[in-house]
Structures are given as structure tokens and as C-alpha cells.
Amino acid sequence: ISIAGMSFSEASEYLKTRVSRQMIGVEIGISVGRLRSINVFVSGEAQISGMYSVSGLSNVSQLLYVAGGITDIGSLRNIQIRRANEIIATFDLYELLARGNAENDIRLQSGDVVFIPTIKKSVYVDGAIRRPGKYELKDKEVMSDLIDLAGGFSNRAYLKQVYIERYDHDSDVPSIINLDLTDDEQMDYKISDGDIIRIARVTD
């Protein structure tokens, strides 16, 4: 009896139905005796790249844990799952860590490749913000997306005075951009890679 591709509950129900039809008066109980192992490959910016033999019920986040996590230059937002040389899903670890959304934390299959590319765009936010630090941003994400990832402003944030320190390869000194985030339009300001955002704090 082939049950490939079924969940445990679906396979259980299917087997019970088959037995009841072919062996009248017989009832069965079904349990999993042993999970088979699958071989998956981790490449790119993992701490320990290579082939791993993991449980057949493993998902992407569990494999990243087994591989020791992601390097400092590895992307947490564009983790690619490749099956038969095609990208079947992209896993955003920020969604799981910051919002509890595990939508694309899919179950792996034997032969899958999990590829971790390098970061394309990262910025640093400091000052009157709940979670100051370095954040990776996707191409179309703007100031409001960064503020959301960083947990929002602290209650002493002075939104009329937000500085962006931006470095240009063609200039010896950084340029300073002043934003007023009480203006909704400026919340859509596009941030560049390497920007340092400083949010002023209201003093006593």
C-alpha cells in the first residue's frame, strides 16, 4: 500500500478504510515506528556548509540550526530552497523571529538545497528606537518598514529630527540627511545600503 505524500492523519485514515473493506470485523491502530532520514545540502553563508542527514519531518529553520546558523554577511531574508534546480520557496527568517510567521518554513525533501546568499542591503538604526541595531532590508522596503522591524519608536523619540548618515564612494566625507517623520510622506523615504539612522531623543 503506497502512502507517499500523505500526512500521518491522511495515511492513518486511508489504511483503516482499506483494512475495514478487505478484513471485515478487524480494527487497526497505527503509529510511526521510525522516521526515515533525508539528505539535504546547505550552501552559501552557513556557519558549517555541507550535506546533512536529518529527519524526514525537518523544516528550513531546523536545518539552519543544525548547520550552526548564518554568518555575519549571510542574508536572513532571502534564504532559498531549491528542488530539482528550481527555487521553490524563499524563507524570510525575520518573519519568524520578529512576527512569529512561519509560512515559508517549509518541510524539506531528500535532495533539497538550502542556499544562503550574502546580504545586499543593510542599515544601522540607533537612538530613540525600541530595538536599535543592524537590520537587513529588501529592495523595496522604506523607512516605515525599518521602524516596524526595530519595534517602533520609544516614547521619548523626537520625530522631527531624524538624521541619516550616508557614505558615498565618490566623496571623502559622509552626507547628512535630515528627515521629519511626523510627515507621512517622509516615512516612505528609501534607505540606501550602509545608511546609519539616528533618531533624536527628547531631553528633560
C-alpha positions as CSV (number, residue, x, y, z in Angstrom):
1,I,0.0,0.0,0.0
2,S,1.6,3.3,-1.1
3,I,1.1,6.3,1.2
4,A,3.8,8.5,-0.3
5,G,3.0,12.3,0.0
6,M,0.2,11.8,2.6
7,S,0.2,13.4,6.1
8,F,0.1,10.9,9.0
9,S,-3.6,11.6,9.7
10,E,-4.4,11.1,6.0
11,A,-2.4,7.8,5.8
12,S,-4.0,6.6,9.0
13,E,-7.5,7.1,7.7
14,Y,-6.6,5.6,4.4
15,L,-5.1,2.4,5.9
16,K,-8.1,2.0,8.3
17,T,-10.5,2.3,5.4
18,R,-8.6,-0.3,3.3
19,V,-8.4,-2.8,6.2
20,S,-12.1,-2.4,7.1
21,R,-13.0,-3.2,3.4
22,Q,-10.7,-6.2,3.0
23,M,-10.8,-7.7,6.5
24,I,-14.3,-7.4,7.9
25,G,-14.5,-7.0,11.7
26,V,-10.9,-6.0,12.0
27,E,-9.9,-2.7,13.5
28,I,-6.3,-1.4,13.5
29,G,-4.2,1.1,15.4
30,I,-1.4,2.9,13.6
31,S,1.7,4.6,14.9
32,V,5.0,5.7,13.5
33,G,7.8,3.3,14.4
34,R,10.7,5.1,12.9
35,L,11.2,8.3,10.9
36,R,13.3,7.9,7.8
37,S,16.3,10.2,7.3
38,I,16.7,12.5,4.3
39,N,19.9,14.1,2.8
40,V,19.8,17.8,2.2
41,F,22.6,20.2,1.3
42,V,23.3,23.6,2.9
43,S,25.4,26.1,0.8
44,G,26.4,29.7,0.8
45,E,26.8,31.7,4.1
46,A,26.0,29.0,6.6
47,Q,28.5,28.6,9.5
48,I,29.0,24.9,8.5
49,S,28.1,24.2,4.9
50,G,27.7,20.7,3.6
51,M,25.5,17.7,3.4
52,Y,23.3,16.8,6.3
53,S,21.3,13.7,7.2
54,V,18.2,14.9,9.0
55,S,14.7,13.7,10.0
56,G,12.1,13.4,7.2
57,L,10.0,15.9,9.1
58,S,12.7,18.6,9.3
59,N,12.0,22.1,8.0
60,V,14.3,25.0,6.9
61,S,14.7,26.7,10.4
62,Q,15.7,23.3,12.0
63,L,18.3,22.7,9.3
64,L,19.8,26.2,9.8
65,Y,20.1,25.4,13.5
66,V,21.9,22.1,12.7
67,A,24.2,24.0,10.3
68,G,25.3,26.4,13.1
69,G,23.3,29.4,11.9
70,I,24.2,32.1,9.4
71,T,27.5,34.0,9.0
72,D,27.7,37.8,9.6
73,I,27.5,38.5,5.9
74,G,24.7,36.0,5.2
75,S,21.2,37.0,4.3
76,L,18.5,36.2,6.8
77,R,15.7,37.4,4.5
78,N,16.4,35.7,1.2
79,I,17.1,32.0,2.1
80,Q,16.4,30.0,-1.0
81,I,15.1,26.4,-1.1
82,R,16.0,24.7,-4.3
83,R,14.4,21.5,-5.5
84,A,15.3,19.9,-8.9
85,N,17.4,23.0,-9.8
86,E,14.4,25.4,-9.2
87,I,13.8,27.8,-6.4
88,I,10.5,26.5,-4.9
89,A,10.4,28.9,-1.9
90,T,12.2,31.8,-0.2
91,F,12.3,31.9,3.6
92,D,12.5,35.2,5.5
93,L,13.9,34.5,8.9
94,Y,12.8,38.0,10.1
95,E,9.2,37.0,9.6
96,L,9.7,34.1,12.1
97,L,11.8,35.9,14.6
98,A,10.1,39.3,14.6
99,R,6.5,38.4,13.8
100,G,6.1,34.7,14.5
101,N,5.2,33.9,10.9
102,A,6.5,30.5,9.8
103,E,4.6,30.5,6.5
104,N,7.6,29.6,4.3
105,D,9.4,27.5,6.8
106,I,8.6,24.5,4.6
107,R,9.3,20.8,5.2
108,L,12.3,19.6,3.3
109,Q,12.6,16.7,1.0
110,S,15.6,14.5,0.2
111,G,17.9,16.2,-2.3
112,D,16.9,19.8,-1.5
113,V,19.5,22.5,-1.4
114,V,19.2,25.4,1.0
115,F,21.2,28.3,-0.3
116,I,22.1,31.4,1.9
117,P,23.2,34.3,-0.3
118,T,25.1,37.4,1.0
119,I,23.4,40.5,2.4
120,K,22.5,43.0,-0.4
121,K,21.3,45.9,1.8
122,S,21.8,46.6,5.5
123,V,21.4,49.7,7.6
124,Y,22.0,50.6,11.3
125,V,19.4,52.4,13.4
126,D,20.2,54.0,16.8
127,G,18.8,56.4,19.3
128,A,15.2,56.5,20.5
129,I,14.1,53.2,19.0
130,R,13.0,50.1,20.8
131,R,15.4,47.7,19.2
132,P,18.5,49.6,18.0
133,G,20.9,47.6,15.8
134,K,21.8,46.5,12.3
135,Y,18.9,45.4,10.0
136,E,18.8,43.8,6.6
137,L,16.3,45.3,4.2
138,K,14.7,44.1,1.0
139,D,15.0,46.2,-2.2
140,K,11.6,47.9,-1.9
141,E,11.5,48.4,1.8
142,V,11.5,52.0,3.1
143,M,11.8,53.9,6.4
144,S,8.5,52.7,7.8
145,D,9.4,49.1,7.2
146,L,12.7,49.6,9.1
147,I,10.9,51.3,12.1
148,D,8.5,48.3,12.2
149,L,11.3,45.8,12.2
150,A,13.0,47.7,15.0
151,G,10.0,47.6,17.2
152,G,8.8,51.2,16.7
153,F,9.9,54.4,18.3
154,S,10.5,54.8,22.0
155,N,8.1,57.1,23.9
156,R,10.8,59.9,24.0
157,A,11.6,59.9,20.3
158,Y,11.8,63.3,18.7
159,L,10.4,62.5,15.2
160,K,11.1,66.0,13.7
161,Q,14.9,65.3,14.0
162,V,15.9,62.1,12.4
163,Y,19.4,62.0,10.8
164,I,20.6,59.7,8.1
165,E,24.4,59.5,7.7
166,R,25.2,58.3,4.2
167,Y,28.6,57.4,2.7
168,D,29.4,57.8,-0.9
169,H,32.3,56.1,-2.6
170,D,33.0,59.3,-4.6
171,S,33.2,61.5,-1.5
172,D,35.6,61.7,1.4
173,V,33.0,62.7,3.9
174,P,29.5,61.4,4.6
175,S,26.4,63.4,3.8
176,I,23.8,64.1,6.4
177,I,20.1,63.9,5.5
178,N,17.6,65.3,8.0
179,L,14.0,63.9,8.0
180,D,10.8,64.9,9.7
181,L,9.0,61.6,10.4
182,T,5.9,63.4,11.5
183,D,5.3,63.8,7.8
184,D,3.8,60.6,6.5
185,E,5.5,61.1,3.1
186,Q,8.9,61.0,4.6
187,M,8.1,57.6,6.3
188,D,8.3,56.3,2.7
189,Y,11.9,57.6,2.3
190,K,14.0,55.0,0.5
191,I,17.1,53.9,2.5
192,S,20.4,53.0,0.9
193,D,22.8,50.2,1.8
194,G,25.2,51.3,4.6
195,D,23.0,54.1,6.0
196,I,23.2,55.0,9.7
197,I,19.9,56.3,11.0
198,R,20.0,58.2,14.3
199,I,16.7,59.1,16.0
200,A,16.9,62.1,18.3
201,R,15.6,61.8,21.9
202,V,13.6,64.4,23.8
203,T,15.7,65.7,26.6
204,D,14.5,66.8,30.0
